Amino acid sequence: MTAQREPDAAVPLRPVVDCLIVGGGPVGLLTALLLGQAGLQVSVVERWPQRYPLPRACTIDHEALRILQSAGLMDDHAHLFEPSQGERGGYEFRNGEGELLQAIDWNRVAESGWANTNGFYQPDLEAALEDMAIATPGVRVHRGWTFQDLVQDPGGVSVRVTRTDDPAETVEVRSQWLIGADGANSAVRSRLGIDVGDSGFQADWLVVDYQPLAEEKWSAFVTQYCDPAQPATAVNSGPGRRRFEFMRRADTTVEELGRDSTAWQLMAPWGVTPQTARLERHAVYTFRGRWAHTWREENVFLAGDAAHLMPPFLGQGLCSGLRDARALAWRLAMVHHGLAMPTVFDTYGPERSGHVREIIDEAVAAGRVICELDVDRAAARDAEMKKRSSDPGAVTREPPHPRLGEPSLTIPGRDAEGRLAPQGRVRTADREGLFDDVVGGGWQLISRAGDPAAHLSDEDASWFRQTGGVIADVSCGGGLQDLDGTYERWFAEHGCEVFLARPDFYVFAAGEHKEIPGFVSRLRQALQPATRAR
């Protein structure tokens, strides 16, 4: 485990910053890191004086790793993540008799250049993010400070915070923007009076994290045991760790379920005992599907669990929060530097809400399958799933790939816009690696039919590069070699020759090579509506 490095408690809160972030978990820390790297003055206030030392989230996907790559974290911390392995795609649904009902292909080749799904230990990730944030000029992390109130005006937000251990000590911070990344019980969301939607799904589960003391063999990275006698989940939770989750039945109280003796009793059928494992944590959680109806009120934004909650059955809770961080950070940075008008904030909530609602719906649907306690309904479910699984092409399916919600900052016209853009391994004359590392992140204009710059005026090309944009030719005659055919496959799948991707890696526009001038012109109009279209 990474040694804890705490913020300097003696550093006072600055009275004026560009952005104040409430919540020092991974979403708040990543947002602060990205904004600090973009040159903003950022303060993070977290009510707890120490980082939470035990695991919570334990799976992370390829897109989230690309987001962490964009912040520079993967350079030295790729070892924190253990890729999914196992037969039939690594994610299995099995019934009470152990029969395979369905599989999800978590081992598939992913778009983002990283393994599709990975296990990790959250305290190590948080420690790495906090160390990087503290080391970034302009970023300060203040633990032991609690958000109390905010007042907005046209110029920004005035925020009142108090010391957690001494509420009489009050500080007011003036900020251009405020981000509430303060968790499921968000004080920022409550202060704004934002209503929360509910999927109607609710179930109490015991989450047990342990470290195996003896070698264990599992056929899948994640196994959902859809057993009406005791629904359970077994998952790889990072290097050297595993997790079980057990649903609470009606004949068991929350207090009984939370006992360590109950944890050992429930894990015993899998050979996990005090002799073969070290119990690290056990806690009862209520799994729910919820979402904020509004993600922004003027200069205040919500992100992470403050904006959405989902059952953990697809491992997408933290991934969705990291997407929020990236989607918000590039907008704030561009507006701060005068490269975009504040109207770009209008699409943040709708895009992210539409995207995450689809994932919540899928996670809830998986939960309803797993959590069935009625023996007859479970038998009918098993029969239907086994019938579908008799088709070799149906037993293993893809994980969800949502597109951005609407209205979105995209150009409609093809199926690719609003969907995740690829990242492949590339080679230049003197360097080889993932595209974002070799060529650059930010806005990406990539073609398989020649040099995109040849179709741009000098003015448009200069403007695009001022936004941090990069231009690449991955055609056979271009200067960039598509080593694994990643871009070739993507272009073929979507029937296009060029795409323009945003800094959060979603496609702004895709089409034919000759459409490049129109794409860049419409991007300028979208970012700076007062600019005359060219």
C-alpha positions in Angstrom: 0.0 0.0 0.0 1.2 3.5 -0.8 2.3 5.4 2.3 0.0 8.2 3.2 1.2 11.7 2.5 -1.0 14.2 4.2 -1.6 17.9 3.1 0.1 20.6 5.1 -2.5 21.4 7.8 -0.7 24.7 8.5 -1.4 26.0 5.0 -4.3 28.4 5.3 -7.3 28.4 3.0 -6.9 31.0 0.2 -9.6 33.6 0.2 -10.0 33.6 -3.5 -9.5 30.7 -6.0 -10.7 29.9 -9.5 -12.4 26.7 -8.4 -13.3 25.3 -5.0 -14.0 21.5 -4.8 -16.0 20.1 -1.9 -14.9 16.4 -1.4 -11.5 14.9 -1.4 -12.2 11.5 -2.8 -10.9 10.2 -6.1 -13.4 12.3 -8.2 -12.6 15.6 -6.4 -8.9 14.9 -6.4 -8.8 14.0 -10.1 -10.8 17.1 -11.0 -8.4 19.3 -8.9 -5.4 17.6 -10.6 -6.7 18.2 -14.1 -7.7 21.8 -13.4 -4.3 22.5 -11.7 -2.5 21.1 -14.7 -4.5 23.5 -16.9 -3.3 26.4 -14.8 -6.2 27.1 -12.5 -6.0 27.9 -8.8 -7.9 25.2 -7.1 -8.7 24.4 -3.4 -10.1 21.1 -2.2 -11.9 20.9 1.1 -12.6 17.5 2.7 -14.4 17.2 6.0 -12.4 14.1 7.1 -8.9 14.7 8.4 -7.5 11.5 7.0 -8.1 9.5 3.9 -10.4 6.5 4.3 -7.9 3.6 4.8 -10.1 0.7 3.6 -11.3 -0.4 0.1 -14.5 0.7 -1.4 -14.7 0.7 -5.2 -12.6 -2.2 -6.6 -13.1 -2.3 -10.4 -12.2 0.3 -13.1 -12.6 0.2 -16.8 -10.5 1.1 -19.9 -12.0 4.5 -20.3 -11.3 5.5 -16.7 -7.7 4.4 -17.1 -7.4 6.6 -20.2 -8.7 9.5 -18.1 -6.1 8.7 -15.4 -3.5 8.5 -18.2 -4.5 12.0 -19.3 -3.6 13.2 -15.8 -0.2 11.5 -15.9 -1.1 8.9 -13.3 -0.5 5.8 -15.4 3.2 6.8 -16.0 4.2 5.5 -12.6 1.1 3.7 -11.2 -0.1 1.3 -13.9 0.9 -1.5 -11.6 -2.0 -0.6 -9.3 -4.4 -2.1 -11.7 -4.9 -5.9 -12.4 -6.6 -6.7 -15.8 -9.6 -9.0 -15.9 -8.9 -12.6 -16.8 -10.9 -15.8 -16.9 -12.9 -18.0 -19.3 -15.9 -16.8 -21.3 -15.0 -13.1 -20.9 -14.3 -12.9 -17.2 -17.8 -12.1 -15.9 -20.2 -14.9 -15.2 -23.8 -15.4 -14.0 -24.3 -18.8 -12.4 -27.3 -20.3 -10.6 -27.4 -22.0 -7.2 -26.1 -25.3 -8.8 -23.2 -23.5 -10.3 -24.4 -23.7 -13.9 -23.4 -20.9 -16.3 -26.3 -18.7 -17.2 -24.6 -15.9 -19.0 -21.3 -14.2 -19.5 -20.2 -10.6 -20.2 -17.0 -10.1 -22.2 -14.9 -8.1 -19.8 -11.7 -9.4 -21.4 -12.5 -7.9 -24.8 -10.2 -5.6 -26.7 -11.2 -2.2 -25.5 -11.3 1.1 -27.4 -9.1 3.1 -25.0 -5.8 1.3 -25.1 -6.1 -0.3 -21.7 -7.6 -3.6 -20.4 -11.4 -3.5 -20.6 -11.8 -4.1 -16.8 -9.4 -4.0 -14.0 -9.3 -4.7 -10.2 -7.6 -2.1 -7.9 -7.3 -1.1 -4.3 -8.9 2.3 -3.8 -6.7 3.6 -0.9 -3.6 3.2 -3.2 -5.4 5.1 -6.0 -6.5 7.9 -3.7 -3.0 8.2 -2.2 -1.5 8.5 -5.7 -4.0 11.1 -6.8 -3.6 13.2 -3.6 0.2 13.1 -3.9 0.0 14.3 -7.5 -2.6 17.0 -6.7 -0.5 18.4 -3.8 2.6 18.5 -6.1 0.7 20.4 -8.8 1.3 24.2 -8.7 -2.0 26.0 -7.9 -3.6 23.1 -6.1 -4.1 22.8 -2.4 -5.9 20.0 -0.5 -7.3 21.0 2.9 -8.5 18.1 5.1 -10.6 18.6 8.2 -12.8 21.4 6.7 -16.6 21.0 6.3 -18.8 22.8 3.8 -21.6 24.8 5.4 -23.2 27.2 3.0 -22.9 29.0 -0.4 -24.2 32.2 -2.0 -24.1 32.8 -5.7 -24.0 36.0 -7.7 -23.2 36.8 -11.3 -19.5 36.9 -10.5 -19.1 33.6 -8.8 -19.7 31.8 -5.5 -19.1 32.7 -1.9 -18.6 29.6 0.2 -18.5 29.2 4.0 -16.5 26.3 5.5 -15.7 25.4 9.1 -13.1 23.3 10.8 -14.6 19.9 11.3 -13.2 19.6 14.9 -13.9 23.3 15.7 -17.0 24.6 14.0 -16.4 28.0 15.6 -13.5 28.5 13.2 -15.1 29.8 10.0 -13.5 30.8 6.7 -15.2 32.3 3.6 -13.8 31.4 0.2 -14.6 33.3 -3.0 -14.5 31.2 -6.1 -15.5 31.5 -9.8 -16.8 27.9 -9.7 -17.8 25.4 -7.0 -17.9 21.6 -7.6 -19.8 19.4 -5.2 -18.0 16.0 -5.3 -19.0 15.3 -1.7 -20.6 11.9 -2.1 -24.0 10.3 -1.9 -25.2 12.5 1.0 -23.9 15.6 -0.7 -24.2 18.7 1.4 -23.8 20.9 -1.7 -26.7 19.1 -3.5 -28.8 19.5 -0.4 -28.0 23.2 -0.1 -29.1 23.7 -3.8 -32.3 21.8 -3.2 -31.7 19.5 -6.1 -34.2 16.6 -6.3 -33.0 13.0 -6.8 -34.6 10.4 -9.0 -34.9 6.8 -7.8 -34.9 3.5 -9.8 -36.9 1.8 -7.1 -34.1 -0.8 -6.6 -32.9 -1.2 -3.0 -31.1 -4.1 -1.4 -28.8 -4.5 1.7 -25.5 -6.4 1.0 -22.6 -7.4 3.1 -19.3 -6.4 1.4 -16.3 -8.4 2.6 -12.7 -7.6 1.5 -10.0 -10.1 2.3 -6.4 -11.0 1.4 -5.9 -14.6 0.4 -3.1 -16.4 2.4 -3.2 -19.4 0.0 -3.5 -19.6 -3.7 -7.1 -19.4 -5.0 -8.4 -20.5 -8.4 -11.4 -18.8 -10.0 -12.8 -19.3 -13.4 -13.8 -15.7 -13.8 -12.8 -12.2 -12.7 -16.4 -11.6 -11.4 -18.9 -14.3 -10.7 -22.5 -13.5 -9.8 -24.1 -16.4 -7.9 -27.8 -16.1 -8.6 -28.8 -18.4 -5.8 -32.2 -17.7 -4.2 -30.9 -19.3 -1.0 -28.1 -16.7 -0.8 -27.3 -14.4 -3.7 -23.6 -13.6 -3.7 -20.8 -12.0 -5.8 -17.1 -13.0 -5.9 -14.7 -10.5 -7.5 -11.0 -9.8 -7.9 -10.5 -6.5 -6.1 -6.9 -5.7 -7.1 -3.5 -7.2 -6.8 -3.4 -9.6 -3.8 -7.0 -9.0 -2.8 -10.5 -10.4 -3.3 -14.0 -9.4 -2.4 -17.3 -11.3 -1.6 -20.7 -9.6 -1.5 -23.7 -11.3 0.1 -27.3 -10.1 -0.1 -29.2 -9.8 3.2 -32.2 -12.1 3.4 -35.4 -11.2 5.3 -34.5 -13.7 8.1 -31.3 -11.8 8.8 -31.0 -8.4 10.5 -28.5 -5.8 9.3 -26.7 -6.1 12.7 -26.4 -9.9 12.3 -25.2 -9.6 8.7 -22.5 -7.1 9.7 -20.8 -9.5 12.2 -17.4 -10.8 11.2 -18.6 -14.3 12.2 -21.3 -14.0 9.6 -18.7 -13.0 7.0 -16.6 -16.1 7.7 -19.7 -18.3 7.7 -20.9 -17.1 4.3 -17.4 -17.4 2.7 -16.8 -20.9 4.1 -18.4 -22.8 1.1 -15.6 -21.3 -1.1 -12.9 -22.5 1.3 -12.2 -19.0 2.6 -11.5 -19.3 6.3 -9.4 -17.6 9.0 -6.7 -20.1 8.1 -6.7 -19.2 4.4 -7.4 -15.5 4.4 -7.0 -12.2 6.4 -10.2 -10.3 6.8 -9.6 -6.7 5.8 -13.0 -5.1 6.0 -16.7 -6.1 6.2 -19.6 -3.6 6.1 -23.2 -3.6 5.1 -24.2 -1.3 2.3 -27.6 -0.5 0.7 -27.3 -0.8 -3.0 -29.5 1.8 -4.9 -29.9 3.4 -8.3 -30.3 7.2 -8.0 -29.5 10.3 -9.9 -29.7 14.1 -9.5 -32.3 15.8 -11.7 -30.0 18.7 -12.2 -26.2 18.7 -12.3 -25.6 22.4 -12.4 -27.0 25.5 -10.8 -25.3 28.6 -12.3 -21.7 28.3 -11.2 -22.1 25.2 -9.0 -21.7 21.7 -10.4 -22.2 18.2 -9.1 -19.9 15.3 -9.9 -19.5 11.7 -8.8 -21.8 10.1 -6.2 -23.2 13.6 -5.5 -24.8 13.3 -9.0 -25.5 9.6 -9.3 -25.5 6.2 -7.4 -25.8 2.8 -8.9 -25.7 -0.8 -7.7 -22.1 -2.2 -8.1 -23.0 -5.1 -10.3 -21.3 -3.7 -13.4 -18.4 -2.0 -11.6 -19.2 1.4 -13.1 -19.8 3.7 -10.1 -16.3 5.2 -9.8 -15.8 5.0 -13.6 -18.8 7.3 -14.0 -17.4 9.7 -11.5 -14.1 9.9 -13.2 -16.0 10.6 -16.5 -17.7 13.5 -14.7 -14.3 14.9 -13.7 -12.9 14.8 -17.2 -16.1 16.2 -18.8 -16.2 19.1 -16.4 -12.5 19.8 -16.2 -12.0 20.5 -19.9 -14.9 22.8 -20.0 -13.8 24.8 -17.0 -10.3 25.1 -18.3 -11.3 26.3 -21.8 -13.7 28.9 -20.3 -11.1 30.0 -17.8 -8.6 30.6 -20.6 -11.1 32.4 -22.9 -11.1 29.5 -25.4 -14.8 28.8 -24.9 -17.9 30.6 -23.7 -19.8 29.5 -20.6 -22.5 28.1 -22.8 -20.4 24.9 -23.0 -21.5 24.2 -19.5 -25.1 23.8 -20.7 -24.4 20.3 -22.1 -22.4 19.0 -19.1 -25.4 17.8 -17.1 -27.6 16.4 -20.0 -24.6 14.6 -21.6 -23.5 12.9 -18.3 -26.9 12.3 -17.0 -28.1 10.5 -20.2 -24.9 8.4 -20.3 -25.0 7.4 -16.6 -28.8 6.7 -16.6 -28.2 4.0 -19.2 -25.5 2.4 -17.0 -27.8 2.7 -13.9 -30.6 1.0 -15.8 -28.3 -1.9 -16.8 -26.9 -2.3 -13.3 -30.3 -2.3 -11.8 -31.5 -4.9 -14.4 -28.5 -7.1 -13.4 -29.3 -6.6 -9.8 -32.9 -7.7 -10.3 -31.6 -10.9 -11.9 -29.0 -11.6 -9.1 -31.3 -10.6 -6.2 -34.2 -12.8 -6.9 -35.2 -14.8 -3.7 -38.4 -16.5 -4.9 -37.5 -20.1 -5.8 -40.1 -20.5 -8.5 -39.2 -17.2 -10.2 -35.5 -18.0 -9.9 -36.1 -21.3 -11.6 -38.0 -19.6 -14.5 -35.2 -17.1 -14.8 -32.6 -19.9 -14.9 -34.6 -21.7 -17.6 -34.9 -18.6 -19.7 -31.2 -17.7 -19.4 -30.1 -21.2 -20.1 -32.3 -21.3 -23.2 -30.6 -18.1 -24.5 -27.2 -19.5 -23.6 -27.8 -22.5 -25.9 -26.9 -20.1 -28.7 -23.1 -19.8 -28.7 -23.3 -16.2 -29.9 -25.7 -15.2 -27.1 -24.1 -16.6 -23.9 -21.4 -13.9 -23.9 -22.4 -10.3 -24.5 -20.7 -7.0 -24.5 -20.8 -4.6 -21.5 -22.9 -1.4 -22.1 -21.4 1.3 -24.4 -23.7 4.3 -23.9 -23.5 7.4 -26.0 -23.7 10.9 -24.5 -27.1 12.2 -23.4 -28.8 15.0 -25.3 -28.5 17.8 -25.9 -24.8 17.2 -26.5 -21.8 19.1 -27.8 -21.6 17.0 -31.0 -22.5 17.2 -34.7 -25.4 14.8 -35.4 -25.3 12.8 -38.6 -23.6 9.5 -38.0 -23.7 6.8 -35.3 -20.2 7.6 -34.1 -20.9 11.1 -32.7 -21.3 11.1 -28.9 -19.6 7.7 -28.6 -16.2 6.9 -27.3 -13.3 7.5 -29.6 -10.4 5.0 -29.8 -6.9 5.1 -28.6 -4.4 2.7 -30.2 -0.7 2.1 -30.1 1.1 4.3 -32.7 4.7 4.8 -33.9 6.4 7.9 -35.2 10.0 8.0 -36.6 11.4 8.2 -33.0 8.7 7.1 -30.6 6.2 4.3 -30.0 3.3 4.1 -27.5 -0.3 5.0 -26.9 -1.6 7.8 -29.1 -2.3 10.3 -26.2 1.3 9.9 -25.0 3.0 10.0 -28.3 0.8 12.7 -30.2 -1.2 14.3 -27.5 -4.6 14.3 -25.8 -7.1 17.2 -25.9 -9.0 17.7 -29.1 -8.0 15.1 -31.7 -8.5 15.4 -35.5 -7.5 12.0 -36.9 -7.9 10.7 -40.5 -7.2 7.6 -42.4 -7.4 9.3 -45.8 -4.6 11.8 -45.6 -3.3 14.8 -43.7 -6.3 16.7 -42.1 -4.2 19.9 -42.0 -4.2 20.0 -45.8 -7.9 20.8 -45.7 -7.7 23.6 -43.1 -7.0 27.2 -43.6 -4.0 28.6 -41.8 -6.4 30.5 -39.4 -8.5 27.4 -38.6 -5.4 25.2 -38.1 -3.9 27.8 -35.8 -7.1 28.2 -33.8 -7.4 24.4 -33.4 -3.9 24.1 -32.1 -4.5 27.0 -29.7 -7.2 24.9 -28.1 -4.7 22.2 -27.5 -5.8 20.2 -30.5 -3.6 17.7 -32.3 -3.9 16.6 -36.0 -2.9 13.1 -37.2 -2.8 11.1 -40.4 -3.0 7.3 -39.7 -3.2 6.4 -43.4 -0.6 4.1 -45.0 1.2 7.2 -46.4 1.0 9.2 -43.2 3.7 9.8 -40.7 1.9 7.9 -37.9 1.8 4.1 -38.0 -1.3 2.4 -36.6 0.5 -0.5 -35.0 -2.4 -2.8 -34.1 -4.9 -1.6 -36.7 -7.0 0.1 -33.9 -7.9 3.1 -36.0 -8.4 1.1 -39.2 -11.0 -1.2 -37.4 -12.8 1.7 -35.9 -13.1 3.6 -39.1 -14.3 0.5 -40.9 -16.9 -0.2 -38.1 -18.3 3.3 -38.3 -18.1 3.8 -42.1 -16.1 7.0 -42.0 -12.6 8.4 -42.8 -12.1 11.0 -40.1 -13.2 11.9 -36.6 -12.8 14.9 -34.3 -12.7 13.8 -30.7 -13.1 16.0 -27.6 -10.8 16.1 -24.6 -13.0 13.6 -22.8 -12.5 11.2 -25.7 -16.0 11.4 -27.1 -16.6 12.0 -30.8 -17.6 15.5 -31.7 -18.0 14.7 -35.4 -17.2 11.9 -37.8 -17.5 11.6 -41.6 -15.6 11.9 -44.9 -12.2 13.5 -45.2 -13.7 16.4 -47.2 -15.9 17.4 -44.3 -12.9 18.4 -42.1 -13.2 22.2 -42.7 -16.9 22.0 -41.7 -16.1 20.1 -38.5 -13.6 22.6 -37.3 -15.8 25.5 -38.3 -18.7 24.1 -36.4 -16.5 23.3 -33.4 -15.5 27.0 -33.3 -19.2 28.0 -33.4 -20.0 25.5 -30.6 -17.2 26.8 -28.3 -17.4 30.4 -29.2 -21.0 31.2 -30.5 -20.1 34.8 -31.2 -17.5 33.8 -33.7 -18.8 34.0 -37.3 -19.0 30.5 -38.9 -16.4 30.0 -41.6 
